[in-house]
Amino acid sequence: MGHFANFCLAWVQQHVYLGTFLFMAMESSILPVPSELVIPPAAFIASKDGIVGIIAVGTAGSWFGSAVMYWLSRWLGRVFILNFGKYVMISEEKLERAEHWLHRYEAGGIFFARLLPVIRHLISIPAGIIRMSFGVFSAFTILGAGIWCTVLAIYGRQVLGKYAAVHPDWAQDPTHLRQAIQAQSHPLILGVLILCILYFIFIKLTTKKAA
């Protein structure tokens, strides 16, 4: 994961907007790309021009990756996803939980899922399977992803800025930037803990129906 993180950070440094779009599109699919290693450094690198552009590109990438998974799931169907999902760590239990979440909370479930770890990678699949309105799906995906990207962008500009002031050579090696995120990650850790609590609430709410 350390090598993969360095690769992501190096790409974002060299291709700020394109890298942000591509990695956020991957993050919104079934590929394990952590948005926490994409948006913060991109926002810091682009902070001279403002972070609105990074938020917009990150949100667009999230929507694009989600849209691809939505249409693939809609065309391929539930049986195909269950048969081949195990190869990308999508179990039947995970899919059923996501389906029940979506049936229970509908459009609001799409928005809330964009803020939850793990679930935001999967929610596009049941949305496509049950043929949710693509317009509604897109609107709430963009809203939720926009909020998430905004939080990460503000974190990147403010927190990484403090680290860069002390370690001006961070840009010479992606490892330094990864260390910066780790060293100044307390706000994110708190946020992740809150999201984990929300995730366990999600598990509790869907356990009976999934069973």
C-alpha positions, 0 to 999 in steps of 0.5 A: 500500500505504501508503494501504491500510495506513492504512485497515486501521490506522484501522479497527482503531483505531475497531473493535478487535475487529470490525476484527480479525475482519474483516481476519483473515478476509480475510487467511486468504482470497485477499485481500492483507491483512497480519496484521502490520498488524492484530494488533499494533496491535489487541493494543496498543490492547486491552492494558489489557484483556489480549491474550487477547481479540485472540488469540481474535478474530484466530484466529476470524477466521482460521478463518472466512476459511479455512472460507469458502475451504475450502467454496467450493473444495470446492463449485466444484472444481479446474477452476473454481479453475484457470479463474478463479484467475488473476484473483486471482493463483492460478496452476496451479503455486501450486495444485499445490505446495499440493496436493502439500504437503497430500498429503505432510504432510496435517493437519500441513501445514495447521498448518505452512502457517498459519505460512508467508507466501503458503502460508497464503492458499492452503492452504484451497483444496486442502484443500477440493478433496481433501475433507479432513475439515473437523473436522481442517482446522478443528482444525489451522487454529485451532492454527496461526492461534492461535500466529501471532496470539499471536506478533503480539499479544505483539509489538504489546503490548511493542514498540509500547508502547515506541514509544507511550511516546515518541510519545504522539500516535500514535493521532491519525493512523494514519500514526504507528502504521504508522511505529511498526510500521516503526520497531520491526519488527526482531523481525518482520523476523527472523521473516519471514526465518525464515519465508522460509527455511521457504518456500524449503524448502517450494518445494524439497520440492515442486518435483519432484512439482509438475513 
